[in-house]
Amino acid sequence: MTEFYPPIETRETLELIAIANGTLDDWQQEAIDQAKVELKNRGITEDYQKRFIDKWIEERKESEITYQKQLELNKTASYSNSEMICILLLAPFILMGKWTFGLSLSELKRENYSKKIKQRLLLLIGGIGFWISIIVLGSNFSENKRLEDIEKVDISAWEKNRYRTDELTNDNNSKDTLKNEKIKENGL
C-alpha cells in the first residue's frame, strides 16, 4: 500500500469525498481507493457524498454564471479621466516595461475589457506622440536659443585681428544686404 502525504486517514472528510469522487487526472487510483475505504470506515455513505458533490457542482455553476456576468460588464468598463492622464503621461515607461499601470493589454483581453483595450492602445500611442512632440519642441527651442545667442555675440574685435579693414567693410555690406533681403522675403 502506497503512503501519501499527508496520510489519507488523517485528511478532512470533505477532502476525502473530493479524492474518492475525483478523476485519474487529479488523483492516483490507489489514493482514490484509500479515500473510499477511509470514508467507509468513518461511516460516510455514498448518498451523503453525492449531496456534497451536487452542492459543489451547483456552487461551481453559480460561480461560472457570476463570472460570465462580470465578463459581460467588463466589455463596457472605461478608464476614469485621471487614469487616462496617467497612462498618457507614463506611456513610454509602460511600453518599455519600466512601469505598470493597471492591467496589461493581455490581461485586459483575458478579462474581456473591450473598451479599455481600445482606450489603452489609443492612450499609449497618443502618449508616445505627446512625448515625441515635447522632445522635438524642446530641441527646436534650445536650437533657436543657441542660434540667437550666437547672433548676439560681438565678434568685431576678433574680426579686426583676422581680417583687413576693406574685407570687413565689404563683409558688413553683404551682411546688411542679406538682412534686407530676408526682411523683404518675410514681408516685414
C-alpha positions in Angstrom: 0.0 0.0 0.0 1.3 3.4 -1.0 1.7 6.1 1.7 0.5 9.6 0.7 1.5 12.8 2.5 -0.4 13.8 4.4 -1.8 10.3 5.1 -5.2 9.6 3.7 -6.6 8.6 7.0 -5.7 12.0 8.6 -7.4 14.1 6.0 -10.7 16.0 6.5 -13.9 14.3 5.4 -14.7 16.8 2.7 -11.2 16.3 1.2 -11.7 12.6 1.2 -15.0 13.0 -0.6 -13.3 15.1 -3.2 -10.5 12.5 -3.6 -12.9 9.5 -3.7 -15.0 11.1 -6.3 -12.1 12.6 -8.3 -10.7 11.5 -11.6 -7.5 9.8 -12.5 -6.4 13.2 -14.0 -6.3 14.6 -10.5 -5.5 11.5 -8.3 -3.8 8.2 -8.5 -6.1 5.2 -8.4 -4.6 4.0 -5.1 -5.4 7.4 -3.5 -9.0 7.1 -4.7 -9.3 3.6 -3.4 -7.8 4.5 0.0 -10.1 7.5 0.3 -13.2 5.3 -0.4 -12.1 2.8 2.3 -11.5 5.6 4.8 -14.9 7.2 4.1 -16.5 3.7 4.6 -14.5 3.4 7.9 -15.9 6.8 9.0 -19.4 5.7 8.2 -19.9 8.3 5.3 -22.5 6.9 2.9 -22.4 7.4 -0.9 -25.7 9.3 -0.6 -24.1 11.8 1.8 -21.1 12.1 -0.6 -23.4 12.7 -3.6 -25.2 15.5 -1.7 -21.8 17.3 -1.2 -20.8 16.7 -4.8 -24.1 18.0 -6.1 -23.7 21.1 -3.9 -20.2 21.7 -5.2 -21.4 21.3 -8.8 -24.2 23.8 -8.1 -21.8 26.3 -6.5 -19.4 26.0 -9.4 -22.3 26.7 -11.9 -23.3 29.7 -9.9 -19.7 30.9 -9.8 -19.4 30.4 -13.6 -22.6 32.4 -14.1 -21.3 35.2 -11.9 -18.0 35.2 -13.7 -19.8 35.3 -17.1 -21.9 38.3 -15.9 -18.7 40.0 -14.8 -17.1 39.4 -18.2 -20.2 41.0 -19.8 -20.0 44.0 -17.5 -16.2 44.3 -18.3 -17.0 44.9 -22.0 -18.2 48.4 -21.4 -16.0 49.3 -18.5 -13.9 52.5 -19.1 -10.9 54.3 -17.6 -11.5 57.3 -15.5 -10.1 60.7 -16.6 -7.3 60.5 -14.1 -6.4 57.0 -15.2 -6.3 58.2 -18.8 -4.0 61.0 -18.0 -1.6 58.7 -16.1 -1.5 56.2 -19.0 -0.9 59.1 -21.4 1.9 60.6 -19.4 3.5 57.2 -18.5 3.2 55.7 -22.0 6.9 55.4 -22.8 7.7 53.8 -19.4 4.7 51.4 -19.7 5.8 50.3 -23.1 9.4 49.8 -22.0 8.2 47.7 -19.1 9.7 50.1 -16.5 6.3 50.9 -15.1 3.0 49.1 -14.8 -0.4 50.8 -14.6 -3.5 48.7 -14.1 -3.9 45.5 -16.2 -1.7 44.9 -19.2 -3.3 44.5 -22.7 -3.2 40.7 -22.5 -4.9 40.8 -19.0 -7.5 43.2 -20.3 -8.2 40.9 -23.2 -8.4 37.8 -21.0 -10.9 39.7 -18.7 -13.0 40.9 -21.7 -12.3 44.6 -21.3 -13.0 45.5 -24.9 -13.5 49.2 -24.4 -10.4 49.5 -22.1 -8.2 47.8 -24.6 -9.1 50.3 -27.3 -8.7 53.2 -24.9 -5.3 51.9 -23.6 -4.0 51.4 -27.2 -5.0 55.0 -28.1 -3.6 56.4 -24.9 -0.3 54.6 -25.4 0.0 55.8 -29.0 -1.1 59.3 -28.0 1.4 59.3 -25.1 4.3 58.4 -27.4 3.2 61.1 -29.8 3.0 63.6 -26.9 6.5 62.8 -25.7 8.0 62.9 -29.2 6.4 66.3 -29.6 7.8 67.5 -26.3 11.2 66.4 -27.2 11.1 67.9 -30.7 9.7 71.2 -29.5 12.3 71.3 -26.7 15.1 70.6 -29.1 13.9 73.2 -31.6 13.6 75.8 -28.8 17.1 75.1 -27.5 18.5 75.2 -31.0 16.8 78.6 -31.7 18.0 79.9 -28.4 21.5 78.7 -29.2 21.4 80.5 -32.6 20.1 83.7 -31.0 22.9 83.6 -28.5 25.4 83.2 -31.4 23.9 86.1 -33.2 24.2 88.3 -30.1 27.9 87.7 -29.7 30.1 90.7 -30.7 33.0 89.4 -32.7 34.2 92.7 -34.0 37.4 92.6 -32.0 38.1 89.1 -33.3 37.4 90.2 -36.9 39.8 93.1 -36.6 42.6 90.8 -35.7 41.8 88.3 -38.5 40.7 90.5 -41.5 41.9 93.6 -43.2 39.7 96.7 -42.9 38.5 96.6 -46.6 37.3 93.0 -46.2 35.3 93.9 -43.1 33.6 96.8 -44.9 32.6 94.5 -47.8 31.6 91.8 -45.5 29.4 94.1 -43.4 27.8 95.5 -46.6 27.0 92.0 -47.7 25.6 91.1 -44.3 23.3 94.2 -44.4 22.2 93.3 -47.9 21.4 89.7 -46.8 19.4 91.1 -43.8 17.4 93.4 -46.0 16.6 90.6 -48.4 15.4 88.4 -45.6 13.2 91.2 -44.3 11.7 91.6 -47.8 11.1 87.9 -48.1 9.3 87.6 -44.7 7.2 90.6 -45.5 8.5 92.8 -42.6 
